[in-house]
Amino acid sequence: IVHQVKKNPAVLVAVAPQLYEKLCLSLFPIIEEMRIEDYLKVFNQMALHPISAVRKNAFELLNERDLIKPNELFALIEYPDEEIRDKIFYLLGREKNEQSEKLLLSYLEEGVFKINTPQHLENCYNALGHCAGKYALPFLRKILLGANWKKMFSRDDHHHKQGAASALKSLRLQEANMILAEAADSKQPDVRLAVRKVMGK
């Protein structure tokens, strides 16, 4: 397999998820000598490998070279290692990016979270607020202003509303500010509370 990898790196990209841990790790020195394009393709696959040790080692090598592409490694926002999750969230929110925006919106809309904690939701909405544009406004408005009397003041609903308010503030758009102003005057106490916490009022 070493000969095949050196001759045709695409082979390794295709089979990487099926390779066992010891073999994967033994191939790392060979991968590090590849052209940067092939290096990226292979280690992006390794960073999503089913085995934790392979994922972590590949991620660390990409990180050392500042080569992490957060949209390609989006699934790592649910990785058990908090440091890796935080790095992906940081990179997702580092700049305006339509693909990052759509990935986060889809993730939040589906609402199926392997990590269902207030901090995880906060990280999602924080990254969204920094990478998104006007495309995210309808979703954020629906979350913040939506009325669900059965869920009002439930923990999950509160964190979603507060996250949406925080993201709207971070967008720094006139339309976002208008939604926040509308929410501040809402008849729903949970909506007003979410805005007050974010705006510091």
N, C-alpha and C positions, 0 to 999 in steps of 0.2 A: 504493500500500500504506500510506502514511503516513495518508491519510484513513481507510482501513479500520481501522487500528490505533487511532486516536483515537476512532472511533465504536464499535468493538467489540473490546476488548482480547483477548477469547477467541479471535479469529481468529489473533492472534499466538502465543498459547499453543499452538494446534494446529499451526501451520506452522513454529514456531521451529527445530526440529531440521533442517528442510530448507533454511533460508536460508543463503546464502553469507556469508562472513566480513565483507566490506565493508558489506553491507546491514545485517547484525546490529548491527555497531558503530555505524553511522549512526543506528540507531533508539534507541540508549541514552538520549540526552537526552529523547526523547519518552516513553520508558518511565518515566524518573525523575519525570515530572510526573503520572503516573497515581495513582489512589487506591491506598492501601497494599495492599489486597487484590489488586488487579490487578498491581501492581508485584511482589508476592511470586510470584504465579503465573507471570508472564512470566520473571522473572529466575531462578526455580527451573528452568525449562526451559532457559534460556540457560546456566545453570551446568552442565548436562549435555550441552551441544552437542558434536557430533563434532569441531569445530575448537577446538584448545587455546586460542587467543587469546580466543575468545568465552567459553569456560568460565571462564578465569582472570579476565577483566574483570567478568563477572557475579558471580562469587564474591566478588571484592574489594568490589564495591558492596554486596552483601548483608552482608558482614562489617563494613563501615563503619557500617552502621545496626544492627548486632547483630541481624540478621534471619535468620541461617542456621538452617534446620531440618534437623538432621543425619539424621533418618530419611528425609526426602525426598531428601537428597543422599548417601545411603549409598554409592552407587557410587563416590564420590570417595575412598573409602579406598584405592582402587587408582590414583588419579591420579598421574602422573609427578612432580608438584611435591610434595616432602616437606612443605613448610610447610602446604599445603592438606590433605594427609593428616593431619598432626598436629592441625590445627584440628578436623577432623571427629571424630577419635578423642577429643579432649578434650571436645567437646560431647556425644558419645555417652555418655561416662562421667561427665558432670557431675552426674547425678542418677539416681535409680531410675526406670526407664522400661520398661514391659513390651514396647513395640514395639521399642525399641533392643535389648533382651535377645533377642527372637526373631530379629531381623535378624542379629545377631552369631552366635547359635547356628546358624542356618541356613547362614551363610557358612562357619563352622568345620566343620560336619558335612559339607557338600558337599566341602570340601577342595580346591577348584579355585582356586588363587591365581595371579593374574598377577604379584604380587610375593611371591616365596617366600624371604623372608629371616628370620633369627631376630628382628630388630627388628620386622618386620611382625607376626609371630605374637605377640610380646610385647605390642605395642600392642593387638591384638585381645583377648587374654585380660585385659589390664589394664582396658580399657574394659568388658568383660563383667563383671568382678569388681565394678565400681563401679555399673553400671546394673541388674544382675540381682537376682533374688530366688530363692525356692526352686525355681522352674521350671527353673533351670539346673543344679541339683544332680545329677540322674541323668547328664547328659552329662559334667559335670566329673568325676564319680566314675568313669565308664567310661574316660575318657581317662587319668586318673591311675593307676587300679588295674588297667587292662586289661593282659593278658599277651599279648605277641606276641614269641615267642622269636627270630623271624627279624629283627625290627626293634630288639630290645633294644640299647641304647647307640648306635643310629643317631642321626645329628644331628637329623633331623626329629622322631623319636619323643621324644628328650630334651627338645627345645624345647616340644613339645606338653604333655608331662608337667609340666615346670616351669611352663609357662603356666597349666595347670589348677590346680596347687598354689597359685600366686600368686592366681588368681581366687578360689579357695576361701577363702584367708586374708582377702582384701578384702571378701568377703561379710559377715563378722562375724556368722555364724549358728551356732547350736549344732550343727545338722546338718552344716554345713561343717567345723566343728572336729572332729567325730567322724570324718569321712572322712579328714581330715589325720592324726588319731591312728592310724587303721587303716593308713594308708599308711606312717607312720613305723615301724610294726612289720611291714611287708610282708616276705615272703621274697625279693621281687624287688629286687635291688640298685639297679636304675635308678629304681625308685619311691622307695626310701629316700633316694637321692641328690637327687632332685627336691625332696623335702620338706625335707631338710637345707639346701639352697641357699636356699629361700624363707624358712624359719623361722630361719635363721642359726645352726643347730646343727651 
